[in-house]
Amino acid sequence: MADTIPPVFLSCPNDMIFNTLPPAAAGLSIPISWTEPTYDDEGGTIRANQTHSPRDSFRVGDITNVVYTIVDLAGNAATCEFLISLQTTGTGRRKKDVDITFTKQACPCLNGGVCLNVEDGRTSFCHCPEEYSGMLCEDGRNGVEFNRQLPFVAVVGVLVIIIGILAIALCQVSKNLFKQNQMVKEDEVAIIN
């Protein structure tokens, strides 16, 4: 009989948000540690996956969604998710720093994107992983590269069409010249006879 009780996480780390790093830290990678989540499952866990491990390095300026997943023998699954955000205090050029709050459900970010809300509560946007872009992180790197290649593909396509038209026209001209040549030879034979 299959286990109907899904596995559960007994502990899951809170979001780790560091907004006080100096501007000089921008772009650096810093190792971050946390206590790994614990879980319980009466059905016997067969797979435990995680996107990151304690002591992994995270780049300053990025917002990363860390996900732990467990699956039991019956196929029941549970996840533990938390954010790691390393942000600088700013360069001092802005008159007012805008507070950004982090939520996971306010906007429909795709492909591991994280929803960010500006303090006014009305503006939200997706912070995308490096390999994705777009309003909702819907465009993968391959899509971006294809869009960059689109003009080249269009030019090649037009050239192929033009060459095809020229080949057809050349064949038609060759046929007409061949027919005219045949007619001239027939006329010469008729004149000789």
C-alpha positions as CSV (number, residue, x, y, z in Angstrom):
1,M,0.0,0.0,0.0
2,A,1.4,3.4,-1.0
3,D,2.3,6.0,1.7
4,T,-0.3,8.8,1.6
5,I,1.4,10.9,4.2
6,P,3.7,13.3,2.4
7,P,7.2,14.1,3.8
8,V,7.5,17.2,5.9
9,F,10.3,19.6,6.6
10,L,10.8,20.0,10.4
11,S,12.9,23.0,9.9
12,C,13.6,25.4,7.0
13,P,16.0,28.4,7.2
14,N,14.5,32.0,7.0
15,D,15.4,34.3,4.2
16,M,18.9,35.7,4.6
17,I,19.0,39.3,3.5
18,F,22.2,41.3,3.8
19,N,21.5,44.9,2.7
20,T,24.5,46.6,4.5
21,L,27.5,45.5,2.5
22,P,29.8,48.4,1.4
23,P,29.6,49.5,-2.3
24,A,33.2,48.2,-2.8
25,A,31.8,44.6,-2.3
26,A,29.6,44.8,-5.5
27,G,30.3,41.8,-7.8
28,L,32.3,39.9,-5.2
29,S,31.4,36.4,-4.1
30,I,30.9,35.7,-0.4
31,P,30.5,32.2,1.2
32,I,27.2,32.0,3.2
33,S,26.4,29.3,5.8
34,W,23.1,28.1,7.2
35,T,21.8,25.2,9.2
36,E,20.5,22.7,6.7
37,P,16.8,21.9,6.9
38,T,15.7,18.7,8.7
39,Y,12.8,16.5,7.5
40,D,10.7,13.5,8.5
41,D,9.0,11.0,6.3
42,E,7.3,7.8,7.3
43,G,7.4,6.5,3.7
44,G,11.1,6.5,3.4
45,T,12.8,9.3,1.4
46,I,14.3,8.1,-1.8
47,R,15.6,11.4,-3.2
48,A,16.8,14.6,-1.5
49,N,18.0,17.4,-3.8
50,Q,19.1,20.9,-3.2
51,T,20.1,23.8,-5.4
52,H,22.9,25.1,-3.1
53,S,24.9,23.9,0.0
54,P,26.1,25.7,3.1
55,R,29.4,27.5,2.4
56,D,28.6,28.0,-1.3
57,S,29.6,31.5,-2.5
58,F,26.9,34.0,-3.6
59,R,27.6,37.1,-5.6
60,V,26.9,40.5,-4.1
61,G,24.1,42.1,-6.1
62,D,22.3,38.8,-6.8
63,I,19.2,37.4,-5.1
64,T,19.2,33.6,-5.1
65,N,16.3,31.3,-4.3
66,V,17.7,28.2,-2.5
67,V,15.5,25.1,-2.8
68,Y,15.6,21.8,-0.9
69,T,13.3,19.0,-2.3
70,I,12.5,15.6,-0.8
71,V,10.6,12.8,-2.5
72,D,9.4,9.6,-0.8
73,L,8.8,6.1,-2.2
74,A,5.2,6.9,-3.1
75,G,6.2,10.0,-5.1
76,N,5.0,12.5,-2.4
77,A,7.2,15.6,-2.4
78,A,7.9,18.5,-0.1
79,T,10.1,21.6,-0.6
80,C,11.9,24.1,1.6
81,E,12.7,27.5,0.0
82,F,14.5,30.5,1.2
83,L,16.2,33.6,-0.3
84,I,19.8,34.7,0.0
85,S,20.3,38.3,-1.0
86,L,23.6,40.2,-0.7
87,Q,23.1,43.9,-1.5
88,T,25.3,47.0,-1.1
89,T,24.3,50.0,0.8
90,G,24.5,52.1,-2.4
91,T,26.9,54.5,-3.8
92,G,25.7,57.6,-2.0
93,R,24.6,59.3,-5.3
94,R,20.9,58.7,-4.8
95,K,18.9,61.2,-2.7
96,K,16.9,58.4,-1.1
97,D,17.4,54.7,-1.1
98,V,14.2,52.8,-2.0
99,D,13.4,49.9,0.3
100,I,12.8,46.6,-1.4
101,T,11.0,43.8,0.2
102,F,11.2,40.2,-0.8
103,T,8.2,38.0,-1.4
104,K,7.7,34.7,-3.2
105,Q,4.1,35.0,-4.3
106,A,3.3,38.6,-5.2
107,C,4.1,38.2,-8.9
108,P,4.3,35.1,-11.2
109,C,8.1,34.9,-11.8
110,L,9.1,31.9,-13.9
111,N,12.3,29.8,-14.1
112,G,13.4,30.4,-10.5
113,G,12.9,34.2,-10.7
114,V,12.3,36.0,-7.4
115,C,9.5,38.6,-7.0
116,L,10.6,41.9,-5.6
117,N,8.3,44.6,-4.3
118,V,9.2,48.3,-4.0
119,E,8.2,49.9,-0.7
120,D,5.2,51.7,-2.2
121,G,3.4,48.2,-2.4
122,R,2.2,48.8,-5.9
123,T,5.3,48.1,-8.0
124,S,6.7,44.6,-8.3
125,F,9.2,43.0,-10.7
126,C,11.1,39.8,-11.2
127,H,14.8,39.4,-10.4
128,C,15.8,36.7,-12.9
129,P,18.6,34.1,-12.6
130,E,21.6,34.9,-14.9
131,E,20.5,32.6,-17.7
132,Y,17.0,34.1,-18.0
133,S,15.6,37.5,-18.8
134,G,12.3,39.2,-19.6
135,M,9.5,40.7,-17.4
136,L,8.7,37.3,-15.9
137,C,12.1,35.6,-16.5
138,E,10.4,33.8,-19.5
139,D,13.3,34.3,-22.0
140,G,16.1,31.7,-21.7
141,R,19.6,32.4,-22.9
142,N,19.0,30.4,-26.0
143,G,16.0,32.6,-26.9
144,V,18.1,35.7,-26.4
145,E,20.9,34.3,-28.7
146,F,18.3,33.4,-31.3
147,N,16.9,36.9,-31.2
148,R,20.4,38.3,-31.8
149,Q,20.8,35.9,-34.8
150,L,17.4,36.7,-36.3
151,P,18.7,39.6,-38.6
152,F,21.4,37.3,-39.9
153,V,18.9,34.5,-40.5
154,A,16.6,36.9,-42.3
155,V,19.4,38.1,-44.6
156,V,20.5,34.6,-45.4
157,G,16.8,33.7,-46.1
158,V,16.4,36.6,-48.5
159,L,19.7,35.8,-50.3
160,V,18.5,32.2,-50.8
161,I,15.3,33.4,-52.3
162,I,17.1,35.8,-54.6
163,I,19.5,33.1,-55.7
164,G,16.6,30.8,-56.4
165,I,14.8,33.4,-58.5
166,L,18.0,34.1,-60.4
167,A,18.5,30.4,-61.1
168,I,15.0,30.0,-62.4
169,A,15.4,33.1,-64.6
170,L,18.8,31.8,-65.9
171,C,17.2,28.5,-66.7
172,Q,14.4,30.2,-68.6
173,V,16.9,32.4,-70.5
174,S,18.9,29.3,-71.4
175,K,15.8,27.5,-72.7
176,N,14.9,30.5,-74.8
177,L,18.4,30.8,-76.2
178,F,18.4,27.0,-77.0
179,K,15.1,27.3,-78.8
180,Q,16.3,30.3,-80.8
181,N,19.5,28.4,-81.7
182,Q,17.4,25.4,-82.8
183,M,15.2,27.7,-84.9
184,V,18.2,29.3,-86.6
185,K,19.7,25.9,-87.4
186,E,16.4,24.8,-88.9
187,D,16.2,28.0,-91.0
188,E,19.8,27.4,-92.2
189,V,18.9,23.8,-93.2
190,A,15.8,25.0,-95.0
191,I,17.7,27.7,-96.8
192,I,20.4,25.2,-97.9
193,N,17.9,22.8,-99.2
